[in-house]
Amino acid sequence: MAVLLLPSEKIERNAIMSKNDKFEENFQDEGFENAEINEQEIAEENVTDALSELQNEFEREKDRYLRLFAEFENYKKRTSRERMEMFKTAGEDVVVSMLPILDDFERALKEIDKMEGDNHFKGVELINNKLRETLKAKGLQLMEVKPGDTFDADSHEAITQIPAPEKKLKGKIIDVVEKGYTLGDKIIRYPKVVIGQ
């Protein structure tokens, strides 16, 4: 059955229909806008997460770089110290092998002093002085140790203990058996001493 509408009813119906169409269009547009807003929010969150991750990675790499740089600086300082130490003690083996010769010269000079009036051995004294000066120029220093000094286990080598002749020499050096030497700041031979008990 067909319904006949009057012209005024037709206009009303078209107006209602167009309102519905507009509402649907608006609803669809708002849905798309909501979807677009949701997509934008998700994209912004993803960008924020990626940025945060990149910042964390940057901080880790920066920390790693600083540690590596500090380690390299320490390495440079250590090798520089070692090189300086090596230069100071480069001839240590040669100097150590010369120490018994110095001891022999000293003993020989003591014997020469006993022979009064004999000038034949003055050359030995000159050679001794020249050898000592040459080694001194290379950094060799005699350690000053004399009887009565306090014994120090870090810088003296005790070879024996004897009863102290006096009460004040107890724990002190009584005699120096062999002289000690340093090369630069390093002790290359400890003085051998006798200490009192």
C-alpha positions as CSV (number, residue, x, y, z in Angstrom):
1,M,0.0,0.0,0.0
2,A,1.3,3.3,-1.1
3,V,1.1,6.3,1.1
4,L,0.5,9.5,-0.6
5,L,2.0,12.5,1.0
6,L,0.9,16.0,0.6
7,P,3.6,18.5,-0.6
8,S,3.9,20.0,2.8
9,E,4.4,16.5,4.3
10,K,7.1,15.8,1.7
11,I,9.0,18.9,2.7
12,E,8.8,17.9,6.3
13,R,9.9,14.4,5.6
14,N,12.9,15.6,3.6
15,A,13.8,18.0,6.4
16,I,13.7,15.1,8.9
17,M,15.7,12.9,6.5
18,S,18.3,15.6,6.0
19,K,18.6,16.1,9.8
20,N,19.2,12.4,10.2
21,D,21.8,12.4,7.4
22,K,23.6,15.4,8.9
23,F,23.6,13.7,12.3
24,E,25.0,10.5,10.8
25,E,27.6,12.5,8.9
26,N,28.6,14.4,12.1
27,F,28.7,11.1,14.0
28,Q,30.9,9.5,11.4
29,D,33.2,12.6,11.2
30,E,33.5,12.6,15.1
31,G,34.4,8.9,15.0
32,F,37.1,9.5,12.4
33,E,38.4,12.4,14.5
34,N,38.4,10.3,17.6
35,A,40.2,7.6,15.7
36,E,42.7,10.2,14.4
37,I,43.2,11.5,18.0
38,N,43.8,8.0,19.3
39,E,46.3,7.3,16.5
40,Q,48.0,10.6,17.2
41,E,48.2,9.8,20.9
42,I,49.6,6.4,20.2
43,A,52.1,7.9,17.8
44,E,53.2,10.5,20.4
45,E,53.6,7.8,23.0
46,N,55.7,5.7,20.6
47,V,57.9,8.8,19.8
48,T,58.2,9.5,23.6
49,D,59.1,5.9,24.3
50,A,61.7,5.9,21.5
51,L,63.1,9.2,22.6
52,S,63.4,7.9,26.2
53,E,65.1,4.8,25.0
54,L,67.5,6.8,22.9
55,Q,68.3,9.1,25.9
56,N,69.0,6.0,28.1
57,E,71.2,4.6,25.4
58,F,73.0,7.9,25.0
59,E,73.6,8.0,28.8
60,R,75.0,4.5,28.8
61,E,77.3,5.3,25.9
62,K,78.4,8.6,27.5
63,D,79.2,6.7,30.8
64,R,81.1,4.1,28.8
65,Y,83.0,6.8,27.0
66,L,83.9,8.6,30.2
67,R,85.1,5.3,31.8
68,L,87.2,4.5,28.8
69,F,88.7,8.0,28.7
70,A,89.6,7.8,32.4
71,E,91.1,4.3,31.9
72,F,93.2,5.6,29.0
73,E,94.4,8.6,31.1
74,N,95.4,6.3,33.9
75,Y,97.2,4.1,31.4
76,K,99.1,7.1,30.0
77,K,100.1,8.2,33.5
78,R,101.2,4.7,34.5
79,T,103.3,4.2,31.4
80,S,104.8,7.6,31.8
81,R,105.8,6.8,35.4
82,E,107.2,3.4,34.3
83,R,109.2,5.0,31.5
84,M,110.6,7.6,33.9
85,E,111.4,4.8,36.4
86,M,113.1,2.8,33.6
87,F,115.2,5.8,32.6
88,K,116.3,6.3,36.2
89,T,117.3,2.7,36.6
90,A,118.2,1.7,33.1
91,G,121.8,0.8,34.0
92,E,120.8,-0.9,37.3
93,D,122.2,-4.3,36.2
94,V,125.6,-2.7,35.3
95,V,125.7,-0.6,38.4
96,V,124.8,-3.6,40.7
97,S,127.6,-5.7,39.0
98,M,130.1,-2.8,39.8
99,L,129.3,-2.8,43.5
100,P,131.7,-5.7,44.4
101,I,134.4,-3.8,42.6
102,L,133.8,-0.7,44.7
103,D,134.0,-3.0,47.8
104,D,137.3,-4.4,46.6
105,F,138.7,-1.0,46.0
106,E,137.7,0.1,49.5
107,R,139.5,-2.9,51.0
108,A,142.5,-2.3,48.8
109,L,142.7,1.3,49.9
110,K,142.6,0.3,53.6
111,E,145.6,-2.0,53.0
112,I,147.4,0.7,51.1
113,D,146.9,3.2,54.0
114,K,148.7,0.7,56.3
115,M,151.8,1.0,54.1
116,E,153.1,4.4,55.1
117,G,155.4,6.2,52.8
118,D,154.7,4.1,49.7
119,N,153.4,6.3,46.9
120,H,153.3,3.6,44.3
121,F,149.6,2.9,44.9
122,K,148.3,6.5,44.5
123,G,147.0,5.5,41.0
124,V,144.7,3.0,42.7
125,E,143.2,5.7,44.7
126,L,142.7,7.9,41.7
127,I,141.0,5.1,39.8
128,N,138.7,4.4,42.8
129,N,137.7,8.1,42.9
130,K,137.1,8.2,39.2
131,L,134.9,5.1,39.3
132,R,132.9,6.4,42.3
133,E,132.3,9.8,40.6
134,T,131.2,8.1,37.3
135,L,128.7,5.9,39.1
136,K,127.5,8.9,41.2
137,A,126.8,10.7,37.9
138,K,124.7,7.8,36.9
139,G,122.6,8.2,40.0
140,L,124.4,5.8,42.5
141,Q,124.3,7.1,46.1
142,L,125.9,5.6,49.2
143,M,123.4,5.1,52.0
144,E,124.7,6.8,55.1
145,V,124.6,4.2,57.9
146,K,126.8,4.3,61.0
147,P,127.1,2.5,64.3
148,G,124.5,3.9,66.8
149,D,121.8,4.5,64.2
150,T,118.4,3.0,64.8
151,F,117.7,-0.2,63.0
152,D,115.0,0.0,60.3
153,A,113.9,-3.2,58.7
154,D,112.7,-1.4,55.6
155,S,116.1,0.1,54.8
156,H,118.7,-2.2,56.5
157,E,119.5,-5.9,56.4
158,A,120.4,-7.4,59.7
159,I,122.8,-10.3,59.3
160,T,123.2,-11.1,63.0
161,Q,122.4,-9.9,66.5
162,I,125.0,-9.7,69.3
163,P,124.7,-8.6,72.9
164,A,124.8,-4.9,73.1
165,P,128.0,-3.6,74.6
166,E,126.1,-0.7,76.2
167,K,122.4,-0.5,77.2
168,K,121.8,2.5,74.9
169,L,122.9,0.4,71.8
170,K,120.1,-2.1,72.4
171,G,118.1,-2.3,69.1
172,K,120.6,-0.1,67.4
173,I,123.2,-0.7,64.7
174,I,126.5,-1.8,66.2
175,D,128.5,-2.4,63.0
176,V,128.1,-2.0,59.3
177,V,129.4,-5.1,57.5
178,E,128.6,-4.0,53.9
179,K,127.6,-0.6,52.6
180,G,124.2,0.0,51.0
181,Y,123.5,1.9,47.8
182,T,120.5,3.6,46.1
183,L,120.0,4.2,42.4
184,G,117.7,7.2,42.1
185,D,115.0,6.5,44.7
186,K,115.4,2.7,44.6
187,I,117.5,0.8,47.1
188,I,119.6,-1.6,44.9
189,R,121.7,-3.0,47.8
190,Y,120.6,-2.9,51.5
191,P,123.4,-2.2,54.0
192,K,124.2,-5.3,56.0
193,V,124.4,-4.5,59.6
194,V,124.9,-6.1,63.0
195,I,122.4,-5.0,65.7
196,G,122.5,-5.1,69.5
197,Q,120.2,-7.3,71.6
